[in-house]
Amino acid sequence: MAKATSLEHPFSSTIHMILEKHFGSDAKAVFAGSPLLNYINTKTRAANRGSKSRGAYANHYALYVILEDYIAKGFFDGGRQGAYETYEGARFSDLFKRQRELPFGSKLQNHALNSRLNDEFKKFFPLVGKQPIVRDLAAQRYWIQEDLILIEVPKQDGSRATHNIASAIIDIVDAYVATKRAAFESFLETCREIAHLGDKDPEQAIKFVAEQLQPNVDARVFEIVSYAVLKAKYNANSVWIGKTRDTVTEEYLTLFKTGRTNANDGGIDFVMKPLGRFFQVTETVDVSKYFLDIDKVQRFPITFVVKTNETSAAIYDKIRAQATAKYKIMAVVDAYMAAIEEIINSDDLADAFAEVVALGKLREVMDEIVDQSKVEFNYVEAEDGDVEITVIDED
């Protein structure tokens, strides 16, 4: 079987410890000889980057539930060892149900089981020639590619030993999920502490929120914090509006979040009432992405909230330069650029947060961050104080 290696990162040490527990002195050879373990190593880079790092569990769990079935049916260390080739296969409905029972898994779809795990594994290890999941579409039955979990390693006496890594992979995924769960709970607890201590030490709160607005943070956390800050900022302002002159009344600006972060929502992340402003959060300065969002809403003006420290003027100039190079026709360029109502960068958001803190809205912002984070991650606090997190995301 083709061998593969992947870069070491902080969670790699946990993987190596688990492998040593399972395989002792053969652990390093097992890791070196297993493309699947190297793939998992690559997919767990986010474990020790805290809550700000995007966690993806769909591919992890597709592998996890098939290996669970493999072990439960006795092919790992039971009386059916060596008989997997005649196994009728796990039912898709059972695997799908099981992955949704796992921590962070309640909203996962069928994509990883059906194609994404195999496609991504092939992308990382094109020379292996085998994919982790074998499936019969007509019968809706699934198997693990057993050749990828039976790892043969050389011994000092010249002989060779074969190790089954199914149980080790289960332990690695469990450890990864536990690490990410702890990091997210810590993030929420920090938000709560900042909210309570902010009246005494607003500088600490400003520093914390500013850290969540930096270019290296997870896109979802950036979007959540951006929303909380902008909601508080705009709600401090009002307009006078009415159907007739006699019914004009004062109405405060209210920002609404349209759905989960990174959702396929037509390019609109926030909507402002009553002005009808559209906001789109992004982390790129790619003209194609901006103009695609503009086209989705038929060139209705959009405010772009950009995860960058570049100035808004510099971002605007970059977009215009890319558009000019791409379209050549200035009438087309001007039409698109006119649809960019405003560009808000990370520094603008940090300044806005300082303003709302000065207005006494610190607790409002921090509570909003906590509430939106719970919505994003389906984080539920039970009446007895226990915590359940039921979903993170799909790949």
Secondary structure by P-SEA (a helix, b strand, c coil): cccbbbbbccaaaaaaaaaaaccccaaaaaaaacaaaaaaaaaacccccccccccccaaaaaaaaaaaaaaaaccccccccccccccccccaaaaaaaaaaccccccccccccccaaaaaaaaaccccccccccccccccbbbccccccbbbbbccccbbbbbbaaaaaaaaaaaaaaaaaaaaaaaaaaaaaaaaaccccaaaaaaaaaaaacccccaaaaaaaaaaaaaaaaaabbbbbccccccbbbbcbbbbbccccccccccccccccccbbbbbbbccccaaaaaaaaaaacccbbbbbccccccaaaaaaaaaaaaaaacccaaaaaaaaaaccccccaaaaaaaaaaaaaacaaaaaaaaaaaaaaaaaccccccccbbbbcccccc
